[in-house]
Each structure stands twice: as C-alpha cells, then as structure tokens.
Amino acid sequence: MSSLNKKFPRLLPVPITAGSKTSDLIDGAFKAYNGGRLAEACRLLTEKMLAEDGVVGLSLTGALTPAGLGRAAIVPLMKAGFVDWIISTGANLYHDLHYGLGMQLFAGSPFLNDVTLRKEGVIRIYDVLFDYDVLLDTDAFVRQVIQGEEFQKPMGTDEFHFLLGKYVYEREVQLGIEETSVLSAAYLYEVPVFTSSPGDSSIGMNVAAMSLRGSKLMFDVNRDVNQTAAVVFDAKSSGKTSSVFILGGGSPKNFMLQTEPQIQEVMGIEERGHDYFLQCTDARPDTGGLSGATPAEAVSWGKIDPDTLPDCVVCYADSTITLPLITAYALDRVAPRPLKRLYARRDAMLEAIRSQYLSHGTVEKIEYRTDLDSPKNGRSGRSVTGNVRDTEEDASQPAV
C-alpha cells in the first residue's frame, strides 16, 4: 500500500448541501489549490494564531474599506478580540470615514464611461461609486476635527487615529448608526491603528494643508517604528505568540514584518521572529515585489520564526473573497476573546522596549545575531562568525 496515507489526509470532499454553513463548506470542500490554502489559512488563524491569547496584527492594503469590508469583516474581527492591532494604508482609513459619517457609497460597474462620471461628479473605485461631495465632506470633517487643541502636537499615527476615531464614534452616535467604521471601533475597543505612510492619503493631505494654517500636528514616524516593535516585544516577552494576518502586501506588510528586525538587528535584543504568518495576496513572489515575498524569505531576515515556518500560509487569492470567508469561519469556530486593549498600554510597552534597547543595544555595530540553536527567548549575546564581520580588519571587506 502507498505510504501517502501515512503522511497526508485522503482527498475526499464532503458533498455540498443546501444547508451547508460557510465553515463546514471550507472544511469539507476546499481541499486543493488555493481553496486548500484558504482552508489552511482558516485553521491556522483559529487553531494557532488565536490560541492561548496570542497577539494578532492585521495589515490592510487595497481598497477594502470602500468595498464595505471594514463594516462587514474587520469590525466584527476586532469586536470578537481576533485582531489586536492594525497597520493600514491611509487610503483605507480615509474611505472608512465615509461609512462612519453616514455617507452613501454604491455598488456600480467597472465598465462605465469615466469621462461621463467625471462630468457628473461621480468617483469610481473599480465598481464602487460615490458622489464627489463625499470626498469634500470627508475632507472638511478631518480639517475641522484636527483643529482641536488635543491635535496640536507631534504624535504617533496610533494616537492620531485613536483621537480621530473618537470623533467618528461620536458622529455615529449622533446619526444613530453603529459598528460601521474601523476607526470608531478601534477607538471603542482600544485597538492601535497605524499607517506606514501617513502622507500618502487624503487624511495626510488635509493634515498637510492645515499645517499651512499654523496647525502643529505632525506625525511622529519614529514613535510608530518603535511603538509597533514594542507591541511585538510585549507579546513575545510575556510568553504570547505574535502573528501577522496580511491582506495584500505593500508598505503595511513590510511595516508589520520589520518589527522583528527592529528588535533584533537594530536594538540588539535577541528574538526569533513572528510565530505565525498568514497572507492573502494575488502577487507573485518571483517579480521581487514585497507583496509576493514569502514567509520563507522572511525567515532569512529574522522576521519569521523558522520553527513555525511549516505552519505559515500564503493564499493566492483576492482579499475581497478571502477576508469574508476567513471572518465567517473564525466567528463560527472560536468564541470571542477578551479584548487586549493594547492602546491603553502604549506608553508602558514603549518604555519596556526602550529599557531593553538601552541595556542591549549599541551605536556601534552589533556583533551578534539571534542564535537559532539557543532556547527561545534566550539571549546568547555571542558573536556569530562566517556571515557577520567580527573585527575591524573584516569591516573593510564585503559581508558574504
């Protein structure tokens, strides 16, 4: 008899019936190709990433919020305690505001005449349509809000989004709507929300314009880099797992993954990388683009723990398909978790990693790297030869 049955489960799908639940459909019929990867992604999230109070970071790229996926999927995941912190493009957070402000977006068609739409004052994001006034009204809301005294200082994007989310939440209450906005939910549940490129969105454009009127608001990117690393360090140093759930790729993906090199390579604190990696992307890995960069590649940077690499999953499929399915599966298979409310601990987490950095880091070249042969969370502090230049003489030669 073949040895396959000792290594792999038999491929024997469960027949689909009229009463099949989404979670049963995924477990029973998604058996191969990217359907199989989606099923693996669902089980990775529910059985390992969410287990034992693990910390889950979500990165968002692509126009997901204008398509309604903030309200449909991301807010429910936050409410259930399945997403503990977020890194997003500014565009996703800007378009999220439309929902929180009660504005109307419409399901249209990708085959409309854009010259005609321009003349009629209609904006198109593929098949999502809305009036140009939606942009103007959202811009005005942002400008009016950030005139407040609490915004007149440099701040990390997590603090900025928390304060902005407070005003969105208050507007939702006034309008009699609820759970429509990622930012308002992040404020309510104290989920830190960062953006890796704060100037690259209409929110950043309005902040920049207000600086010409004397606004003192500035985004503290240094704090963002250290604060995101602090979230990961806090999870790992307290014995929890750190997982990344990546939708698309781009700058938010790297900003989330670079937390581990910030801890290891730059701060000199021994670590082994994120424990679990789940990505939904339509990008190929062979073109050199970050969106297609695999978890195996991330291991070489120290971004992913090599011990958990076999559990990492990349599903090559559109996030607008995978996110609703993964969300439905998780909500059916896992009970809601207590909210971590990491935003409330931002200063304490930052101070903890600052203390470790000042103890272990150096301005000069760090003469060791994480020793993968040592126990987890153990710091050998010894120099690793061969791939790292260890002497002044070696420093003049290229590293190999």
C-alpha positions as CSV (number, residue, x, y, z in Angstrom):
1,M,0.0,0.0,0.0
2,S,1.2,3.5,-0.7
3,S,2.9,5.4,2.1
4,L,0.8,8.5,1.2
5,N,-2.0,7.6,3.6
6,K,0.6,7.7,6.5
7,K,1.6,11.3,5.6
8,F,-1.4,13.0,4.1
9,P,-5.2,13.1,4.7
10,R,-7.3,11.4,2.0
11,L,-8.8,13.9,-0.5
12,L,-12.5,13.0,-0.2
13,P,-14.7,16.2,-0.2
14,V,-17.9,16.3,1.7
15,P,-20.9,16.8,-0.7
16,I,-22.2,20.4,-0.5
17,T,-25.8,20.7,0.6
18,A,-28.4,23.4,0.7
19,G,-27.8,23.8,4.4
20,S,-24.0,23.9,4.4
21,K,-22.5,26.6,6.7
22,T,-19.6,28.6,5.5
23,S,-17.2,27.0,8.0
24,D,-18.4,23.5,7.1
25,L,-18.1,24.3,3.4
26,I,-14.5,25.4,3.8
27,D,-13.5,22.3,5.9
28,G,-15.4,19.9,3.7
29,A,-15.0,21.1,0.1
30,F,-11.9,23.4,0.0
31,K,-9.4,20.7,-0.5
32,A,-6.9,21.7,-3.1
33,Y,-5.1,24.5,-4.9
34,N,-5.9,27.9,-3.4
35,G,-9.1,26.6,-2.0
36,G,-6.9,24.3,0.0
37,R,-4.7,27.2,1.1
38,L,-7.7,29.1,2.2
39,A,-8.8,26.2,4.3
40,E,-5.3,26.0,5.8
41,A,-5.4,29.8,6.5
42,C,-8.7,29.4,8.3
43,R,-7.4,26.7,10.5
44,L,-4.1,28.5,11.1
45,L,-6.0,31.5,12.4
46,T,-8.4,29.6,14.6
47,E,-6.3,26.8,15.9
48,K,-2.9,28.6,16.4
49,M,-2.9,32.3,15.9
50,L,-5.9,32.8,18.2
51,A,-4.9,30.1,20.6
52,E,-3.6,30.8,24.1
53,D,-4.4,34.5,23.9
54,G,-1.9,35.1,21.0
55,V,-1.5,38.6,19.7
56,V,-2.7,39.1,16.1
57,G,-1.7,42.1,13.9
58,L,-3.7,42.8,10.7
59,S,-2.2,44.7,7.8
60,L,-4.5,46.3,5.1
61,T,-3.8,47.2,1.6
62,G,-6.0,47.6,-1.4
63,A,-9.3,49.4,-1.4
64,L,-11.0,47.2,1.1
65,T,-13.0,49.7,3.2
66,P,-14.7,51.4,0.3
67,A,-16.0,48.0,-0.7
68,G,-17.6,47.7,2.7
69,L,-15.2,45.1,4.2
70,G,-14.5,47.3,7.2
71,R,-18.0,47.1,8.4
72,A,-18.6,43.5,7.1
73,A,-15.4,41.8,8.3
74,I,-12.8,43.9,10.0
75,V,-15.0,45.5,12.7
76,P,-16.5,42.0,13.6
77,L,-13.0,40.6,14.0
78,M,-12.0,43.5,16.3
79,K,-15.1,43.2,18.3
80,A,-14.5,39.5,18.8
81,G,-11.0,40.1,20.0
82,F,-9.5,38.4,17.0
83,V,-7.5,41.5,15.8
84,D,-5.4,43.2,18.4
85,W,-3.6,45.9,16.3
86,I,-3.6,47.1,12.7
87,I,-1.4,48.7,10.1
88,S,-3.2,50.1,7.2
89,T,-2.8,52.3,4.2
90,G,-4.1,55.8,4.8
91,A,-6.5,55.4,1.9
92,N,-8.3,52.5,3.6
93,L,-8.7,54.7,6.8
94,Y,-9.9,57.7,4.8
95,H,-12.6,55.8,2.9
96,D,-13.5,54.1,6.2
97,L,-14.6,57.6,7.4
98,H,-17.3,57.7,4.7
99,Y,-19.2,54.9,6.5
100,G,-18.7,56.3,9.9
101,L,-20.0,59.7,8.8
102,G,-23.1,58.1,7.3
103,M,-22.3,58.8,3.7
104,Q,-23.6,56.8,0.8
105,L,-21.5,54.5,-1.5
106,F,-23.0,52.4,-4.2
107,A,-22.4,49.1,-6.0
108,G,-21.9,50.0,-9.6
109,S,-20.0,48.6,-12.6
110,P,-16.3,48.7,-13.7
111,F,-17.5,49.3,-17.3
112,L,-18.9,52.8,-17.0
113,N,-17.7,55.8,-19.0
114,D,-15.2,57.6,-16.7
115,V,-15.4,60.9,-18.7
116,T,-19.2,60.9,-18.2
117,L,-18.7,60.1,-14.5
118,R,-16.3,63.0,-14.2
119,K,-18.8,65.4,-15.7
120,E,-21.5,64.1,-13.4
121,G,-19.3,64.4,-10.3
122,V,-19.1,60.7,-9.6
123,I,-16.0,58.9,-8.2
124,R,-15.3,55.3,-9.3
125,I,-13.1,52.8,-7.4
126,Y,-13.5,49.9,-9.9
127,D,-17.2,49.0,-9.3
128,V,-17.7,51.2,-6.2
129,L,-19.3,54.6,-6.9
130,F,-19.9,57.7,-4.8
131,D,-20.5,61.4,-5.3
132,Y,-17.6,63.8,-5.4
133,D,-19.2,65.6,-2.4
134,V,-18.3,62.5,-0.3
135,L,-14.7,63.4,-0.7
136,L,-15.3,67.1,0.0
137,D,-17.4,66.5,3.1
138,T,-15.0,63.9,4.5
139,D,-12.1,66.3,3.9
140,A,-14.0,69.1,5.8
141,F,-14.7,66.7,8.7
142,V,-11.0,65.9,9.0
143,R,-9.9,69.5,8.8
144,Q,-12.5,70.7,11.4
145,V,-11.6,67.9,13.8
146,I,-7.8,68.3,13.8
147,Q,-8.2,72.0,14.7
148,G,-8.8,70.8,18.3
149,E,-6.2,71.5,20.9
150,E,-5.5,67.8,21.5
151,F,-4.2,67.5,17.9
152,Q,-1.8,70.4,18.2
153,K,1.4,68.4,18.8
154,P,3.6,65.7,17.2
155,M,2.0,62.3,17.7
156,G,2.3,58.7,16.5
157,T,-0.3,57.6,14.0
158,D,-1.9,55.3,16.6
159,E,-2.7,58.3,18.8
160,F,-3.9,60.3,15.9
161,H,-6.3,57.5,14.7
162,F,-7.5,57.0,18.3
163,L,-8.4,60.6,18.6
164,L,-9.9,60.8,15.2
165,G,-11.9,57.6,15.9
166,K,-13.3,59.2,19.0
167,Y,-15.0,61.9,16.8
168,V,-16.1,59.4,14.3
169,Y,-17.7,57.4,17.1
170,E,-19.5,60.5,18.4
171,R,-20.8,61.2,14.9
172,E,-22.1,57.6,14.6
173,V,-23.9,58.1,17.9
174,Q,-25.5,61.3,16.6
175,L,-26.6,59.6,13.4
176,G,-28.0,56.5,15.2
177,I,-25.6,54.1,13.4
178,E,-23.1,51.7,14.9
179,E,-20.3,49.4,14.0
180,T,-19.8,51.0,10.6
181,S,-16.2,52.3,10.9
182,V,-12.9,50.6,11.6
183,L,-11.6,53.8,13.3
184,S,-14.6,54.2,15.6
185,A,-14.4,50.5,16.5
186,A,-10.7,50.9,17.1
187,Y,-11.4,53.8,19.5
188,L,-14.1,51.9,21.2
189,Y,-12.1,48.7,21.6
190,E,-8.7,50.4,22.1
191,V,-7.1,48.7,19.1
192,P,-4.0,50.6,18.0
193,V,-4.2,51.6,14.3
194,F,-1.0,52.7,12.5
195,T,-0.3,53.8,8.9
196,S,3.1,53.3,7.4
197,S,2.8,56.2,5.0
198,P,0.8,58.9,6.7
199,G,1.3,61.5,4.0
200,D,0.1,59.1,1.3
201,S,-3.7,59.6,1.6
202,S,-6.3,62.2,1.7
203,I,-6.1,62.3,5.5
204,G,-2.4,63.2,5.3
205,M,-3.2,65.7,2.5
206,N,-5.6,67.5,4.8
207,V,-3.2,67.4,7.7
208,A,-0.5,68.9,5.4
209,A,-2.9,71.7,4.2
210,M,-3.7,72.6,7.8
211,S,0.0,73.0,8.6
212,L,-0.1,76.0,6.2
213,R,-2.7,77.5,8.5
214,G,-0.5,77.0,11.6
215,S,-1.5,73.6,12.8
216,K,1.1,72.0,15.0
217,L,0.0,68.4,14.2
218,M,2.9,66.3,12.9
219,F,3.2,62.5,12.6
220,D,5.9,61.0,14.7
221,V,7.2,58.3,12.4
222,N,10.0,57.4,14.8
223,R,7.5,56.6,17.5
224,D,5.5,54.5,15.1
225,V,8.5,52.3,14.3
226,N,9.4,51.9,17.9
227,Q,5.8,51.6,19.1
228,T,4.9,48.8,16.6
229,A,8.1,46.9,17.7
230,A,7.0,47.4,21.3
231,V,3.7,45.7,20.6
232,V,5.5,42.7,19.3
233,F,8.2,42.7,22.0
234,D,5.4,42.9,24.7
235,A,3.7,39.9,23.2
236,K,6.9,37.8,22.9
237,S,8.4,38.8,26.3
238,S,5.1,37.9,28.1
239,G,5.1,34.4,26.6
240,K,2.4,35.0,24.0
241,T,2.7,34.3,20.3
242,S,2.9,37.1,17.8
243,S,1.0,36.6,14.5
244,V,0.6,38.6,11.3
245,F,-2.5,38.5,9.2
246,I,-1.6,40.2,5.9
247,L,-4.2,41.3,3.4
248,G,-2.4,42.3,0.2
249,G,1.1,43.5,0.9
250,G,2.9,46.7,0.1
251,S,4.1,49.1,2.8
252,P,1.8,48.0,5.6
253,K,3.1,44.4,5.2
254,N,6.7,45.4,5.5
255,F,5.9,47.8,8.4
256,M,4.4,45.0,10.3
257,L,7.1,42.5,9.5
258,Q,10.0,44.9,10.1
259,T,9.1,44.9,13.8
260,E,11.3,41.9,14.4
261,P,14.4,43.2,12.6
262,Q,13.9,46.4,14.6
263,I,14.0,44.3,17.8
264,Q,16.9,42.0,16.7
265,E,19.1,43.8,14.1
266,V,18.7,47.4,15.3
267,M,18.0,47.2,19.0
268,G,20.2,44.2,19.7
269,I,17.5,42.3,21.6
270,E,17.5,38.6,20.9
271,E,14.3,37.3,19.3
272,R,13.3,34.7,16.7
273,G,10.6,36.3,14.6
274,H,6.9,36.3,14.4
275,D,5.3,33.0,15.2
276,Y,2.6,32.8,12.5
277,F,2.3,34.3,9.1
278,L,-1.0,34.3,7.1
279,Q,-1.2,36.3,3.8
280,C,-3.8,36.7,1.2
281,T,-2.3,38.1,-2.0
282,D,-2.6,38.0,-5.8
283,A,1.1,38.9,-6.2
284,R,3.8,36.5,-7.5
285,P,7.0,36.0,-5.5
286,D,9.3,35.9,-8.5
287,T,9.0,39.5,-9.5
288,G,10.8,40.9,-6.5
289,G,7.7,42.7,-5.2
290,L,7.1,42.8,-1.4
291,S,3.5,41.7,-1.8
292,G,4.7,38.4,-3.2
293,A,7.6,37.9,-0.7
294,T,7.1,34.6,1.0
295,P,7.3,33.7,4.7
296,A,10.3,31.5,3.9
297,E,12.1,34.6,2.5
298,A,11.1,36.5,5.7
299,V,12.9,33.8,7.8
300,S,16.2,34.9,6.4
301,W,15.6,38.4,7.7
302,G,14.6,37.2,11.2
303,K,11.0,38.3,10.6
304,I,9.5,34.8,11.0
305,D,10.5,32.1,13.4
306,P,11.8,29.2,11.4
307,D,10.4,26.7,13.8
308,T,6.8,27.7,12.8
309,L,7.5,28.2,9.1
310,P,5.7,24.9,8.2
311,D,2.5,26.5,9.6
312,C,2.7,29.7,7.6
313,V,0.2,30.1,4.8
314,V,0.0,32.2,1.7
315,C,-3.3,32.0,-0.1
316,Y,-3.0,33.5,-3.6
317,A,-6.5,34.9,-3.9
318,D,-8.3,38.3,-3.8
319,S,-8.8,39.6,-0.3
320,T,-12.3,40.7,-1.1
321,I,-13.1,36.9,-1.4
322,T,-10.9,35.5,1.3
323,L,-11.5,38.0,4.1
324,P,-15.3,37.5,4.4
325,L,-14.8,33.7,4.3
326,I,-12.0,33.7,6.9
327,T,-14.0,36.0,9.1
328,A,-17.1,33.8,8.9
329,Y,-15.0,30.7,9.7
330,A,-13.3,32.3,12.7
331,L,-16.5,33.7,14.2
332,D,-18.1,30.2,13.9
333,R,-15.2,28.2,15.2
334,V,-13.8,30.4,18.0
335,A,-15.5,32.0,20.9
336,P,-14.9,35.8,21.3
337,R,-11.7,36.5,23.3
338,P,-11.3,39.2,25.9
339,L,-10.2,42.4,24.4
340,K,-6.5,43.2,24.9
341,R,-7.0,47.0,24.6
342,L,-3.4,47.5,23.7
343,Y,-3.8,51.2,23.0
344,A,-4.2,51.8,26.7
345,R,-0.8,50.3,27.3
346,R,1.1,52.1,24.6
347,D,3.3,54.1,26.9
348,A,4.2,51.2,29.1
349,M,5.0,49.0,26.1
350,L,7.2,51.6,24.6
351,E,9.1,52.2,27.9
352,A,9.7,48.4,28.3
353,I,11.3,48.1,24.8
354,R,13.3,51.3,25.4
355,S,14.7,49.9,28.6
356,Q,15.7,46.7,26.8
357,Y,17.3,48.6,23.9
358,L,19.4,50.8,26.3
359,S,20.5,47.6,28.0
360,H,21.4,45.6,24.9
361,G,21.7,47.9,22.0
362,T,24.7,49.9,20.8
363,V,25.5,52.7,18.5
364,E,28.4,50.7,17.1
365,K,27.9,47.6,15.0
366,I,26.1,44.8,16.9
367,E,28.4,41.8,17.0
368,Y,25.9,39.0,17.2
369,R,22.6,37.9,15.8
370,T,19.8,35.8,17.2
371,D,21.2,32.3,17.8
372,L,18.6,29.9,16.3
373,D,20.2,27.0,18.2
374,S,19.6,28.6,21.6
375,P,16.3,28.2,23.5
376,K,13.6,30.6,22.6
377,N,13.6,33.9,24.4
378,G,17.2,33.2,25.5
379,R,19.9,35.7,24.6
380,S,23.3,34.2,24.0
381,G,24.9,37.6,23.2
382,R,27.8,35.9,21.4
383,S,29.1,36.9,18.0
384,V,28.3,34.7,15.0
385,T,31.1,34.3,12.6
386,G,31.0,33.5,8.9
387,N,28.1,35.7,7.9
388,V,28.9,38.6,10.1
389,R,32.1,40.7,10.1
390,D,33.5,40.5,13.6
391,T,36.7,42.5,13.5
392,E,38.0,45.9,12.4
393,E,40.0,44.1,9.7
394,D,36.9,42.3,8.4
395,A,34.9,45.5,8.3
396,S,36.7,46.6,5.2
397,Q,35.6,43.5,3.3
398,P,32.2,42.8,1.9
399,A,30.0,40.6,4.0
400,V,29.1,37.3,2.5
